[in-house]
Amino acid sequence: MEEVLRVDYVRIMRDLREDADLTQQQVAEILGTSQTMYARYERGANELPVHHLLALCRLYHVSADYFLGLTKRRDK
């Protein structure tokens, strides 16, 4: 179950970024991290910190449940 959740959220994270026409560098700057670290989050190589999860949900106007793949509803 944990591995499925990770696959879902890294895919959703990438899809949201691409749908918003943002680069990894742009999102990294918004989060106050490096592009390299953000790329590691997007690949699932590093766990996404909760404060970054919240910032990304605000950036993309989606709920944390959607971001984590727990629901198909994008709205909060």
N, CA, C, O and CB atoms as a CASP TS submission, in Angstrom:
PFRMAT TS
TARGET T0000
AUTHOR 0000-0000-0000
METHOD Language model
MODEL 1
PARENT N/A
ATOM      1  N   MET     1       0.821  -1.199   0.000  1.00  0.00           N
ATOM      2  CA  MET     1       0.000   0.000   0.000  1.00  0.00           C
ATOM      3  C   MET     1       0.858   1.254   0.000  1.00  0.00           C
ATOM      4  O   MET     1       0.596   2.189  -0.756  1.00  0.00           O
ATOM      5  CB  MET     1      -0.930   0.003   1.199  1.00  0.00           C
ATOM      6  N   GLU     2       1.904   1.277   0.863  1.00  0.00           N
ATOM      7  CA  GLU     2       2.766   2.457   0.941  1.00  0.00           C
ATOM      8  C   GLU     2       3.430   2.742  -0.399  1.00  0.00           C
ATOM      9  O   GLU     2       3.515   3.902  -0.803  1.00  0.00           O
ATOM     10  CB  GLU     2       3.831   2.271   2.023  1.00  0.00           C
ATOM     11  N   GLU     3       3.908   1.705  -1.101  1.00  0.00           N
ATOM     12  CA  GLU     3       4.561   1.892  -2.396  1.00  0.00           C
ATOM     13  C   GLU     3       3.574   2.419  -3.434  1.00  0.00           C
ATOM     14  O   GLU     3       3.938   3.261  -4.256  1.00  0.00           O
ATOM     15  CB  GLU     3       5.180   0.573  -2.878  1.00  0.00           C
ATOM     16  N   VAL     4       2.338   1.941  -3.409  1.00  0.00           N
ATOM     17  CA  VAL     4       1.318   2.431  -4.335  1.00  0.00           C
ATOM     18  C   VAL     4       1.061   3.907  -4.086  1.00  0.00           C
ATOM     19  O   VAL     4       0.960   4.685  -5.034  1.00  0.00           O
ATOM     20  CB  VAL     4       0.008   1.625  -4.192  1.00  0.00           C
ATOM     21  N   LEU     5       0.954   4.304  -2.820  1.00  0.00           N
ATOM     22  CA  LEU     5       0.729   5.706  -2.484  1.00  0.00           C
ATOM     23  C   LEU     5       1.876   6.558  -2.999  1.00  0.00           C
ATOM     24  O   LEU     5       1.635   7.625  -3.563  1.00  0.00           O
ATOM     25  CB  LEU     5       0.570   5.885  -0.965  1.00  0.00           C
ATOM     26  N   ARG     6       3.112   6.123  -2.824  1.00  0.00           N
ATOM     27  CA  ARG     6       4.265   6.886  -3.291  1.00  0.00           C
ATOM     28  C   ARG     6       4.223   7.043  -4.805  1.00  0.00           C
ATOM     29  O   ARG     6       4.460   8.139  -5.313  1.00  0.00           O
ATOM     30  CB  ARG     6       5.573   6.206  -2.863  1.00  0.00           C
ATOM     31  N   VAL     7       3.928   5.980  -5.530  1.00  0.00           N
ATOM     32  CA  VAL     7       3.846   6.049  -6.987  1.00  0.00           C
ATOM     33  C   VAL     7       2.770   7.047  -7.394  1.00  0.00           C
ATOM     34  O   VAL     7       2.977   7.838  -8.314  1.00  0.00           O
ATOM     35  CB  VAL     7       3.551   4.656  -7.591  1.00  0.00           C
ATOM     36  N   ASP     8       1.630   7.017  -6.724  1.00  0.00           N
ATOM     37  CA  ASP     8       0.544   7.936  -7.051  1.00  0.00           C
ATOM     38  C   ASP     8       0.954   9.381  -6.827  1.00  0.00           C
ATOM     39  O   ASP     8       0.741  10.225  -7.697  1.00  0.00           O
ATOM     40  CB  ASP     8      -0.691   7.612  -6.224  1.00  0.00           C
ATOM     41  N   TYR     9       1.539   9.680  -5.674  1.00  0.00           N
ATOM     42  CA  TYR     9       1.797  11.088  -5.407  1.00  0.00           C
ATOM     43  C   TYR     9       2.942  11.635  -6.235  1.00  0.00           C
ATOM     44  O   TYR     9       2.914  12.816  -6.581  1.00  0.00           O
ATOM     45  CB  TYR     9       2.089  11.289  -3.951  1.00  0.00           C
ATOM     46  N   VAL    10       3.946  10.844  -6.570  1.00  0.00           N
ATOM     47  CA  VAL    10       5.011  11.382  -7.413  1.00  0.00           C
ATOM     48  C   VAL    10       4.509  11.612  -8.839  1.00  0.00           C
ATOM     49  O   VAL    10       4.922  12.569  -9.493  1.00  0.00           O
ATOM     50  CB  VAL    10       6.221  10.431  -7.422  1.00  0.00           C
ATOM     51  N   ARG    11       3.634  10.754  -9.317  1.00  0.00           N
ATOM     52  CA  ARG    11       3.043  10.950 -10.647  1.00  0.00           C
ATOM     53  C   ARG    11       2.157  12.191 -10.650  1.00  0.00           C
ATOM     54  O   ARG    11       2.217  13.005 -11.571  1.00  0.00           O
ATOM     55  CB  ARG    11       2.225   9.706 -11.075  1.00  0.00           C
ATOM     56  N   ILE    12       1.343  12.325  -9.622  1.00  0.00           N
ATOM     57  CA  ILE    12       0.447  13.471  -9.521  1.00  0.00           C
ATOM     58  C   ILE    12       1.258  14.760  -9.388  1.00  0.00           C
ATOM     59  O   ILE    12       0.915  15.772 -10.000  1.00  0.00           O
ATOM     60  CB  ILE    12      -0.513  13.307  -8.321  1.00  0.00           C
ATOM     61  N   MET    13       2.321  14.733  -8.601  1.00  0.00           N
ATOM     62  CA  MET    13       3.167  15.916  -8.430  1.00  0.00           C
ATOM     63  C   MET    13       3.737  16.365  -9.772  1.00  0.00           C
ATOM     64  O   MET    13       3.713  17.554 -10.088  1.00  0.00           O
ATOM     65  CB  MET    13       4.309  15.627  -7.435  1.00  0.00           C
ATOM     66  N   ARG    14       4.239  15.440 -10.549  1.00  0.00           N
ATOM     67  CA  ARG    14       4.782  15.766 -11.874  1.00  0.00           C
ATOM     68  C   ARG    14       3.681  16.265 -12.805  1.00  0.00           C
ATOM     69  O   ARG    14       3.858  17.261 -13.506  1.00  0.00           O
ATOM     70  CB  ARG    14       5.479  14.537 -12.491  1.00  0.00           C
ATOM     71  N   ASP    15       2.545  15.570 -12.811  1.00  0.00           N
ATOM     72  CA  ASP    15       1.446  15.977 -13.694  1.00  0.00           C
ATOM     73  C   ASP    15       0.938  17.374 -13.362  1.00  0.00           C
ATOM     74  O   ASP    15       0.662  18.160 -14.268  1.00  0.00           O
ATOM     75  CB  ASP    15       0.299  14.979 -13.602  1.00  0.00           C
ATOM     76  N   LEU    16       0.812  17.693 -12.083  1.00  0.00           N
ATOM     77  CA  LEU    16       0.356  19.030 -11.696  1.00  0.00           C
ATOM     78  C   LEU    16       1.341  20.098 -12.152  1.00  0.00           C
ATOM     79  O   LEU    16       0.936  21.150 -12.646  1.00  0.00           O
ATOM     80  CB  LEU    16       0.160  19.112 -10.179  1.00  0.00           C
ATOM     81  N   ARG    17       2.634  19.828 -11.987  1.00  0.00           N
ATOM     82  CA  ARG    17       3.656  20.786 -12.418  1.00  0.00           C
ATOM     83  C   ARG    17       3.598  20.994 -13.924  1.00  0.00           C
ATOM     84  O   ARG    17       3.620  22.127 -14.407  1.00  0.00           O
ATOM     85  CB  ARG    17       5.057  20.307 -12.005  1.00  0.00           C
ATOM     86  N   GLU    18       3.523  19.893 -14.661  1.00  0.00           N
ATOM     87  CA  GLU    18       3.478  20.003 -16.119  1.00  0.00           C
ATOM     88  C   GLU    18       2.200  20.687 -16.590  1.00  0.00           C
ATOM     89  O   GLU    18       2.243  21.491 -17.520  1.00  0.00           O
ATOM     90  CB  GLU    18       3.593  18.621 -16.757  1.00  0.00           C
ATOM     91  N   ASP    19       1.068  20.384 -15.968  1.00  0.00           N
ATOM     92  CA  ASP    19      -0.201  21.027 -16.332  1.00  0.00           C
ATOM     93  C   ASP    19      -0.151  22.531 -16.090  1.00  0.00           C
ATOM     94  O   ASP    19      -0.811  23.299 -16.790  1.00  0.00           O
ATOM     95  CB  ASP    19      -1.359  20.411 -15.538  1.00  0.00           C
ATOM     96  N   ALA    20       0.630  22.949 -15.105  1.00  0.00           N
ATOM     97  CA  ALA    20       0.761  24.374 -14.789  1.00  0.00           C
ATOM     98  C   ALA    20       1.863  25.033 -15.627  1.00  0.00           C
ATOM     99  O   ALA    20       2.142  26.220 -15.461  1.00  0.00           O
ATOM    100  CB  ALA    20       1.058  24.560 -13.293  1.00  0.00           C
ATOM    101  N   ASP    21       2.485  24.264 -16.525  1.00  0.00           N
ATOM    102  CA  ASP    21       3.578  24.763 -17.374  1.00  0.00           C
ATOM    103  C   ASP    21       4.716  25.358 -16.552  1.00  0.00           C
ATOM    104  O   ASP    21       5.263  26.410 -16.886  1.00  0.00           O
ATOM    105  CB  ASP    21       3.049  25.812 -18.349  1.00  0.00           C
ATOM    106  N   LEU    22       5.060  24.663 -15.474  1.00  0.00           N
ATOM    107  CA  LEU    22       6.174  25.088 -14.626  1.00  0.00           C
ATOM    108  C   LEU    22       7.331  24.113 -14.784  1.00  0.00           C
ATOM    109  O   LEU    22       7.128  22.923 -15.025  1.00  0.00           O
ATOM    110  CB  LEU    22       5.737  25.182 -13.140  1.00  0.00           C
ATOM    111  N   THR    23       8.540  24.627 -14.647  1.00  0.00           N
ATOM    112  CA  THR    23       9.724  23.773 -14.662  1.00  0.00           C
ATOM    113  C   THR    23      10.023  23.324 -13.234  1.00  0.00           C
ATOM    114  O   THR    23       9.514  23.890 -12.266  1.00  0.00           O
ATOM    115  CB  THR    23      10.948  24.519 -15.282  1.00  0.00           C
ATOM    116  N   GLN    24      10.850  22.308 -13.129  1.00  0.00           N
ATOM    117  CA  GLN    24      11.288  21.887 -11.797  1.00  0.00           C
ATOM    118  C   GLN    24      12.010  23.030 -11.095  1.00  0.00           C
ATOM    119  O   GLN    24      11.856  23.207  -9.887  1.00  0.00           O
ATOM    120  CB  GLN    24      12.205  20.649 -11.889  1.00  0.00           C
ATOM    121  N   GLN    25      12.785  23.796 -11.824  1.00  0.00           N
ATOM    122  CA  GLN    25      13.515  24.922 -11.239  1.00  0.00           C
ATOM    123  C   GLN    25      12.550  25.953 -10.666  1.00  0.00           C
ATOM    124  O   GLN    25      12.771  26.458  -9.565  1.00  0.00           O
ATOM    125  CB  GLN    25      14.426  25.578 -12.289  1.00  0.00           C
ATOM    126  N   GLN    26      11.488  26.271 -11.392  1.00  0.00           N
ATOM    127  CA  GLN    26      10.509  27.253 -10.913  1.00  0.00           C
ATOM    128  C   GLN    26       9.834  26.778  -9.632  1.00  0.00           C
ATOM    129  O   GLN    26       9.677  27.551  -8.687  1.00  0.00           O
ATOM    130  CB  GLN    26       9.452  27.527 -11.991  1.00  0.00           C
ATOM    131  N   VAL    27       9.438  25.524  -9.597  1.00  0.00           N
ATOM    132  CA  VAL    27       8.777  24.989  -8.404  1.00  0.00           C
ATOM    133  C   VAL    27       9.766  24.944  -7.239  1.00  0.00           C
ATOM    134  O   VAL    27       9.407  25.265  -6.106  1.00  0.00           O
ATOM    135  CB  VAL    27       8.198  23.573  -8.682  1.00  0.00           C
ATOM    136  N   ALA    28      10.992  24.552  -7.513  1.00  0.00           N
ATOM    137  CA  ALA    28      12.015  24.525  -6.463  1.00  0.00           C
ATOM    138  C   ALA    28      12.195  25.907  -5.849  1.00  0.00           C
ATOM    139  O   ALA    28      12.315  26.031  -4.630  1.00  0.00           O
ATOM    140  CB  ALA    28      13.355  24.019  -7.025  1.00  0.00           C
ATOM    141  N   GLU    29      12.213  26.942  -6.676  1.00  0.00           N
ATOM    142  CA  GLU    29      12.353  28.310  -6.165  1.00  0.00           C
ATOM    143  C   GLU    29      11.165  28.690  -5.289  1.00  0.00           C
ATOM    144  O   GLU    29      11.344  29.335  -4.256  1.00  0.00           O
ATOM    145  CB  GLU    29      12.490  29.307  -7.326  1.00  0.00           C
ATOM    146  N   ILE    30       9.971  28.306  -5.682  1.00  0.00           N
ATOM    147  CA  ILE    30       8.772  28.581  -4.887  1.00  0.00           C
ATOM    148  C   ILE    30       8.883  27.901  -3.525  1.00  0.00           C
ATOM    149  O   ILE    30       8.489  28.467  -2.505  1.00  0.00           O
ATOM    150  CB  ILE    30       7.498  28.103  -5.630  1.00  0.00           C
ATOM    151  N   LEU    31       9.422  26.685  -3.518  1.00  0.00           N
ATOM    152  CA  LEU    31       9.551  25.914  -2.275  1.00  0.00           C
ATOM    153  C   LEU    31      10.774  26.323  -1.461  1.00  0.00           C
ATOM    154  O   LEU    31      10.892  25.955  -0.292  1.00  0.00           O
ATOM    155  CB  LEU    31       9.624  24.430  -2.589  1.00  0.00           C
ATOM    156  N   GLY    32      11.676  27.074  -2.066  1.00  0.00           N
ATOM    157  CA  GLY    32      12.892  27.461  -1.365  1.00  0.00           C
ATOM    158  C   GLY    32      13.896  26.324  -1.251  1.00  0.00           C
ATOM    159  O   GLY    32      14.610  26.210  -0.255  1.00  0.00           O
ATOM    160  N   THR    33      13.943  25.488  -2.273  1.00  0.00           N
ATOM    161  CA  THR    33      14.876  24.367  -2.298  1.00  0.00           C
ATOM    162  C   THR    33      15.594  24.356  -3.640  1.00  0.00           C
ATOM    163  O   THR    33      15.318  25.196  -4.497  1.00  0.00           O
ATOM    164  CB  THR    33      14.140  23.016  -2.050  1.00  0.00           C
ATOM    165  N   SER    34      16.496  23.429  -3.827  1.00  0.00           N
ATOM    166  CA  SER    34      17.221  23.337  -5.094  1.00  0.00           C
ATOM    167  C   SER    34      16.429  22.521  -6.109  1.00  0.00           C
ATOM    168  O   SER    34      15.554  21.734  -5.750  1.00  0.00           O
ATOM    169  CB  SER    34      18.608  22.712  -4.879  1.00  0.00           C
ATOM    170  N   GLN    35      16.749  22.723  -7.362  1.00  0.00           N
ATOM    171  CA  GLN    35      16.120  21.940  -8.427  1.00  0.00           C
ATOM    172  C   GLN    35      16.478  20.472  -8.252  1.00  0.00           C
ATOM    173  O   GLN    35      15.646  19.598  -8.493  1.00  0.00           O
ATOM    174  CB  GLN    35      16.559  22.448  -9.827  1.00  0.00           C
ATOM    175  N   THR    36      17.701  20.196  -7.838  1.00  0.00           N
ATOM    176  CA  THR    36      18.134  18.811  -7.629  1.00  0.00           C
ATOM    177  C   THR    36      17.291  18.129  -6.561  1.00  0.00           C
ATOM    178  O   THR    36      16.850  16.995  -6.745  1.00  0.00           O
ATOM    179  CB  THR    36      19.615  18.766  -7.234  1.00  0.00           C
ATOM    180  N   MET    37      17.066  18.819  -5.443  1.00  0.00           N
ATOM    181  CA  MET    37      16.263  18.228  -4.372  1.00  0.00           C
ATOM    182  C   MET    37      14.817  18.047  -4.826  1.00  0.00           C
ATOM    183  O   MET    37      14.201  17.015  -4.557  1.00  0.00           O
ATOM    184  CB  MET    37      16.318  19.105  -3.104  1.00  0.00           C
ATOM    185  N   TYR    38      14.276  19.060  -5.519  1.00  0.00           N
ATOM    186  CA  TYR    38      12.898  18.927  -6.003  1.00  0.00           C
ATOM    187  C   TYR    38      12.781  17.729  -6.954  1.00  0.00           C
ATOM    188  O   TYR    38      11.815  16.971  -6.883  1.00  0.00           O
ATOM    189  CB  TYR    38      12.442  20.229  -6.716  1.00  0.00           C
ATOM    190  N   ALA    39      13.762  17.563  -7.837  1.00  0.00           N
ATOM    191  CA  ALA    39      13.738  16.432  -8.766  1.00  0.00           C
ATOM    192  C   ALA    39      13.733  15.110  -7.995  1.00  0.00           C
ATOM    193  O   ALA    39      13.084  14.151  -8.410  1.00  0.00           O
ATOM    194  CB  ALA    39      14.949  16.490  -9.726  1.00  0.00           C
ATOM    195  N   ARG    40      14.455  15.060  -6.878  1.00  0.00           N
ATOM    196  CA  ARG    40      14.462  13.852  -6.051  1.00  0.00           C
ATOM    197  C   ARG    40      13.080  13.591  -5.446  1.00  0.00           C
ATOM    198  O   ARG    40      12.662  12.438  -5.338  1.00  0.00           O
ATOM    199  CB  ARG    40      15.513  13.975  -4.933  1.00  0.00           C
ATOM    200  N   TYR    41      12.368  14.652  -5.052  1.00  0.00           N
ATOM    201  CA  TYR    41      10.993  14.489  -4.556  1.00  0.00           C
ATOM    202  C   TYR    41      10.114  13.938  -5.666  1.00  0.00           C
ATOM    203  O   TYR    41       9.317  13.024  -5.452  1.00  0.00           O
ATOM    204  CB  TYR    41      10.421  15.838  -4.032  1.00  0.00           C
ATOM    205  N   GLU    42      10.272  14.509  -6.857  1.00  0.00           N
ATOM    206  CA  GLU    42       9.403  14.138  -7.976  1.00  0.00           C
ATOM    207  C   GLU    42       9.667  12.707  -8.456  1.00  0.00           C
ATOM    208  O   GLU    42       8.773  12.070  -9.012  1.00  0.00           O
ATOM    209  CB  GLU    42       9.596  15.116  -9.135  1.00  0.00           C
ATOM    210  N   ARG    43      10.852  12.208  -8.252  1.00  0.00           N
ATOM    211  CA  ARG    43      11.183  10.815  -8.595  1.00  0.00           C
ATOM    212  C   ARG    43      10.819   9.850  -7.485  1.00  0.00           C
ATOM    213  O   ARG    43      10.782   8.639  -7.704  1.00  0.00           O
ATOM    214  CB  ARG    43      12.662  10.688  -8.908  1.00  0.00           C
ATOM    215  N   GLY    44      10.551  10.369  -6.300  1.00  0.00           N
ATOM    216  CA  GLY    44      10.264   9.505  -5.160  1.00  0.00           C
ATOM    217  C   GLY    44      11.520   9.037  -4.456  1.00  0.00           C
ATOM    218  O   GLY    44      11.456   8.146  -3.609  1.00  0.00           O
ATOM    219  N   ALA    45      12.672   9.624  -4.792  1.00  0.00           N
ATOM    220  CA  ALA    45      13.927   9.237  -4.156  1.00  0.00           C
ATOM    221  C   ALA    45      14.023   9.791  -2.738  1.00  0.00           C
ATOM    222  O   ALA    45      14.671   9.193  -1.880  1.00  0.00           O
ATOM    223  CB  ALA    45      15.113   9.720  -4.988  1.00  0.00           C
ATOM    224  N   ASN    46      13.380  10.931  -2.490  1.00  0.00           N
ATOM    225  CA  ASN    46      13.306  11.525  -1.153  1.00  0.00           C
ATOM    226  C   ASN    46      11.843  11.751  -0.813  1.00  0.00           C
ATOM    227  O   ASN    46      11.023  12.047  -1.682  1.00  0.00           O
ATOM    228  CB  ASN    46      14.113  12.866  -1.075  1.00  0.00           C
ATOM    229  N   GLU    47      11.531  11.606   0.471  1.00  0.00           N
ATOM    230  CA  GLU    47      10.176  11.892   0.931  1.00  0.00           C
ATOM    231  C   GLU    47       9.920  13.397   0.846  1.00  0.00           C
ATOM    232  O   GLU    47      10.796  14.200   1.165  1.00  0.00           O
ATOM    233  CB  GLU    47       9.962  11.378   2.386  1.00  0.00           C
ATOM    234  N   LEU    48       8.741  13.764   0.422  1.00  0.00           N
ATOM    235  CA  LEU    48       8.341  15.164   0.348  1.00  0.00           C
ATOM    236  C   LEU    48       7.974  15.645   1.745  1.00  0.00           C
ATOM    237  O   LEU    48       7.077  15.078   2.369  1.00  0.00           O
ATOM    238  CB  LEU    48       7.152  15.357  -0.638  1.00  0.00           C
ATOM    239  N   PRO    49       8.650  16.685   2.256  1.00  0.00           N
ATOM    240  CA  PRO    49       8.300  17.196   3.586  1.00  0.00           C
ATOM    241  C   PRO    49       6.875  17.764   3.606  1.00  0.00           C
ATOM    242  O   PRO    49       6.385  18.272   2.598  1.00  0.00           O
ATOM    243  CB  PRO    49       9.306  18.280   4.021  1.00  0.00           C
ATOM    244  N   VAL    50       6.233  17.671   4.746  1.00  0.00           N
ATOM    245  CA  VAL    50       4.850  18.127   4.877  1.00  0.00           C
ATOM    246  C   VAL    50       4.718  19.600   4.510  1.00  0.00           C
ATOM    247  O   VAL    50       3.746  19.981   3.858  1.00  0.00           O
ATOM    248  CB  VAL    50       4.346  17.896   6.302  1.00  0.00           C
ATOM    249  N   HIS    51       5.677  20.441   4.915  1.00  0.00           N
ATOM    250  CA  HIS    51       5.546  21.865   4.585  1.00  0.00           C
ATOM    251  C   HIS    51       5.607  22.093   3.073  1.00  0.00           C
ATOM    252  O   HIS    51       4.993  23.037   2.575  1.00  0.00           O
ATOM    253  CB  HIS    51       6.650  22.678   5.283  1.00  0.00           C
ATOM    254  N   HIS    52       6.330  21.255   2.335  1.00  0.00           N
ATOM    255  CA  HIS    52       6.335  21.359   0.875  1.00  0.00           C
ATOM    256  C   HIS    52       5.018  20.833   0.295  1.00  0.00           C
ATOM    257  O   HIS    52       4.496  21.395  -0.668  1.00  0.00           O
ATOM    258  CB  HIS    52       7.532  20.581   0.281  1.00  0.00           C
ATOM    259  N   LEU    53       4.489  19.767   0.871  1.00  0.00           N
ATOM    260  CA  LEU    53       3.186  19.253   0.445  1.00  0.00           C
ATOM    261  C   LEU    53       2.130  20.350   0.547  1.00  0.00           C
ATOM    262  O   LEU    53       1.362  20.569  -0.390  1.00  0.00           O
ATOM    263  CB  LEU    53       2.776  18.028   1.297  1.00  0.00           C
ATOM    264  N   LEU    54       2.096  21.030   1.679  1.00  0.00           N
ATOM    265  CA  LEU    54       1.105  22.095   1.876  1.00  0.00           C
ATOM    266  C   LEU    54       1.308  23.233   0.878  1.00  0.00           C
ATOM    267  O   LEU    54       0.342  23.761   0.327  1.00  0.00           O
ATOM    268  CB  LEU    54       1.183  22.638   3.311  1.00  0.00           C
ATOM    269  N   ALA    55       2.562  23.607   0.648  1.00  0.00           N
ATOM    270  CA  ALA    55       2.856  24.681  -0.306  1.00  0.00           C
ATOM    271  C   ALA    55       2.429  24.289  -1.717  1.00  0.00           C
ATOM    272  O   ALA    55       1.897  25.119  -2.455  1.00  0.00           O
ATOM    273  CB  ALA    55       4.354  25.024  -0.285  1.00  0.00           C
ATOM    274  N   LEU    56       2.654  23.042  -2.096  1.00  0.00           N
ATOM    275  CA  LEU    56       2.267  22.590  -3.434  1.00  0.00           C
ATOM    276  C   LEU    56       0.753  22.513  -3.581  1.00  0.00           C
ATOM    277  O   LEU    56       0.220  22.834  -4.643  1.00  0.00           O
ATOM    278  CB  LEU    56       2.886  21.227  -3.733  1.00  0.00           C
ATOM    279  N   CYS    57       0.064  22.097  -2.542  1.00  0.00           N
ATOM    280  CA  CYS    57      -1.407  22.077  -2.585  1.00  0.00           C
ATOM    281  C   CYS    57      -1.944  23.492  -2.787  1.00  0.00           C
ATOM    282  O   CYS    57      -2.881  23.695  -3.559  1.00  0.00           O
ATOM    283  CB  CYS    57      -1.989  21.461  -1.281  1.00  0.00           C
ATOM    284  N   ARG    58      -1.359  24.466  -2.099  1.00  0.00           N
ATOM    285  CA  ARG    58      -1.779  25.864  -2.280  1.00  0.00           C
ATOM    286  C   ARG    58      -1.436  26.348  -3.685  1.00  0.00           C
ATOM    287  O   ARG    58      -2.252  27.011  -4.326  1.00  0.00           O
ATOM    288  CB  ARG    58      -1.110  26.777  -1.225  1.00  0.00           C
ATOM    289  N   LEU    59      -0.243  26.025  -4.168  1.00  0.00           N
ATOM    290  CA  LEU    59       0.192  26.449  -5.496  1.00  0.00           C
ATOM    291  C   LEU    59      -0.754  25.937  -6.578  1.00  0.00           C
ATOM    292  O   LEU    59      -1.142  26.690  -7.470  1.00  0.00           O
ATOM    293  CB  LEU    59       1.615  25.961  -5.769  1.00  0.00           C
ATOM    294  N   TYR    60      -1.124  24.673  -6.503  1.00  0.00           N
ATOM    295  CA  TYR    60      -1.943  24.045  -7.543  1.00  0.00           C
ATOM    296  C   TYR    60      -3.440  24.067  -7.232  1.00  0.00           C
ATOM    297  O   TYR    60      -4.248  23.593  -8.030  1.00  0.00           O
ATOM    298  CB  TYR    60      -1.499  22.622  -7.745  1.00  0.00           C
ATOM    299  N   HIS    61      -3.805  24.614  -6.076  1.00  0.00           N
ATOM    300  CA  HIS    61      -5.223  24.708  -5.673  1.00  0.00           C
ATOM    301  C   HIS    61      -5.892  23.334  -5.645  1.00  0.00           C
ATOM    302  O   HIS    61      -6.977  23.141  -6.195  1.00  0.00           O
ATOM    303  CB  HIS    61      -5.991  25.638  -6.630  1.00  0.00           C
ATOM    304  N   VAL    62      -5.225  22.395  -4.998  1.00  0.00           N
ATOM    305  CA  VAL    62      -5.783  21.051  -4.845  1.00  0.00           C
ATOM    306  C   VAL    62      -5.716  20.657  -3.370  1.00  0.00           C
ATOM    307  O   VAL    62      -4.953  21.229  -2.592  1.00  0.00           O
ATOM    308  CB  VAL    62      -5.017  20.016  -5.736  1.00  0.00           C
ATOM    309  N   SER    63      -6.523  19.677  -3.006  1.00  0.00           N
ATOM    310  CA  SER    63      -6.488  19.170  -1.632  1.00  0.00           C
ATOM    311  C   SER    63      -5.301  18.232  -1.460  1.00  0.00           C
ATOM    312  O   SER    63      -4.785  17.684  -2.434  1.00  0.00           O
ATOM    313  CB  SER    63      -7.810  18.442  -1.277  1.00  0.00           C
ATOM    314  N   ALA    64      -4.878  18.055  -0.227  1.00  0.00           N
ATOM    315  CA  ALA    64      -3.813  17.103   0.072  1.00  0.00           C
ATOM    316  C   ALA    64      -4.263  15.682  -0.287  1.00  0.00           C
ATOM    317  O   ALA    64      -3.453  14.871  -0.736  1.00  0.00           O
ATOM    318  CB  ALA    64      -3.413  17.187   1.567  1.00  0.00           C
ATOM    319  N   ASP    65      -5.544  15.380  -0.091  1.00  0.00           N
ATOM    320  CA  ASP    65      -6.048  14.053  -0.459  1.00  0.00           C
ATOM    321  C   ASP    65      -5.874  13.808  -1.953  1.00  0.00           C
ATOM    322  O   ASP    65      -5.492  12.710  -2.357  1.00  0.00           O
ATOM    323  CB  ASP    65      -7.530  13.907  -0.065  1.00  0.00           C
ATOM    324  N   TYR    66      -6.149  14.814  -2.777  1.00  0.00           N
ATOM    325  CA  TYR    66      -5.953  14.657  -4.219  1.00  0.00           C
ATOM    326  C   TYR    66      -4.463  14.474  -4.516  1.00  0.00           C
ATOM    327  O   TYR    66      -4.080  13.561  -5.247  1.00  0.00           O
ATOM    328  CB  TYR    66      -6.521  15.886  -4.993  1.00  0.00           C
ATOM    329  N   PHE    67      -3.634  15.336  -3.952  1.00  0.00           N
ATOM    330  CA  PHE    67      -2.196  15.289  -4.204  1.00  0.00           C
ATOM    331  C   PHE    67      -1.622  13.919  -3.857  1.00  0.00           C
ATOM    332  O   PHE    67      -0.756  13.404  -4.565  1.00  0.00           O
ATOM    333  CB  PHE    67      -1.480  16.377  -3.403  1.00  0.00           C
ATOM    334  N   LEU    68      -2.105  13.337  -2.771  1.00  0.00           N
ATOM    335  CA  LEU    68      -1.608  12.044  -2.319  1.00  0.00           C
ATOM    336  C   LEU    68      -2.275  10.853  -3.010  1.00  0.00           C
ATOM    337  O   LEU    68      -1.930   9.702  -2.742  1.00  0.00           O
ATOM    338  CB  LEU    68      -1.799  11.929  -0.842  1.00  0.00           C
ATOM    339  N   GLY    69      -3.221  11.131  -3.889  1.00  0.00           N
ATOM    340  CA  GLY    69      -3.868  10.055  -4.627  1.00  0.00           C
ATOM    341  C   GLY    69      -4.953   9.343  -3.855  1.00  0.00           C
ATOM    342  O   GLY    69      -5.330   8.224  -4.201  1.00  0.00           O
ATOM    343  N   LEU    70      -5.467   9.983  -2.802  1.00  0.00           N
ATOM    344  CA  LEU    70      -6.509   9.358  -1.987  1.00  0.00           C
ATOM    345  C   LEU    70      -7.912   9.635  -2.507  1.00  0.00           C
ATOM    346  O   LEU    70      -8.867   8.963  -2.117  1.00  0.00           O
ATOM    347  CB  LEU    70      -6.401   9.835  -0.563  1.00  0.00           C
ATOM    348  N   THR    71      -8.036  10.623  -3.385  1.00  0.00           N
ATOM    349  CA  THR    71      -9.323  10.944  -3.995  1.00  0.00           C
ATOM    350  C   THR    71      -9.078  11.458  -5.400  1.00  0.00           C
ATOM    351  O   THR    71      -7.984  11.926  -5.718  1.00  0.00           O
ATOM    352  CB  THR    71     -10.106  11.989  -3.150  1.00  0.00           C
ATOM    353  N   LYS    72     -10.082  11.371  -6.225  1.00  0.00           N
ATOM    354  CA  LYS    72      -9.997  11.889  -7.601  1.00  0.00           C
ATOM    355  C   LYS    72     -10.460  13.344  -7.672  1.00  0.00           C
ATOM    356  O   LYS    72     -10.277  14.009  -8.691  1.00  0.00           O
ATOM    357  CB  LYS    72     -10.844  11.022  -8.556  1.00  0.00           C
ATOM    358  N   ARG    73     -11.060  13.835  -6.586  1.00  0.00           N
ATOM    359  CA  ARG    73     -11.555  15.226  -6.549  1.00  0.00           C
ATOM    360  C   ARG    73     -10.395  16.178  -6.329  1.00  0.00           C
ATOM    361  O   ARG    73      -9.679  16.065  -5.334  1.00  0.00           O
ATOM    362  CB  ARG    73     -12.620  15.413  -5.431  1.00  0.00           C
ATOM    363  N   ARG    74     -10.202  17.112  -7.245  1.00  0.00           N
ATOM    364  CA  ARG    74      -9.086  18.046  -7.164  1.00  0.00           C
ATOM    365  C   ARG    74      -9.338  19.172  -6.165  1.00  0.00           C
ATOM    366  O   ARG    74      -8.394  19.712  -5.588  1.00  0.00           O
ATOM    367  CB  ARG    74      -8.806  18.628  -8.527  1.00  0.00           C
ATOM    368  N   ASP    75     -10.612  19.531  -5.957  1.00  0.00           N
ATOM    369  CA  ASP    75     -10.910  20.713  -5.129  1.00  0.00           C
ATOM    370  C   ASP    75     -10.700  20.422  -3.662  1.00  0.00           C
ATOM    371  O   ASP    75     -10.657  19.272  -3.225  1.00  0.00           O
ATOM    372  CB  ASP    75     -12.343  21.185  -5.357  1.00  0.00           C
ATOM    373  N   LYS    76     -10.572  21.497  -2.921  1.00  0.00           N
ATOM    374  CA  LYS    76     -10.324  21.381  -1.471  1.00  0.00           C
ATOM    375  C   LYS    76     -11.584  21.063  -0.718  1.00  0.00           C
ATOM    376  O   LYS    76     -11.556  20.932   0.505  1.00  0.00           O
ATOM    377  CB  LYS    76      -9.720  22.661  -0.923  1.00  0.00           C
TER
END
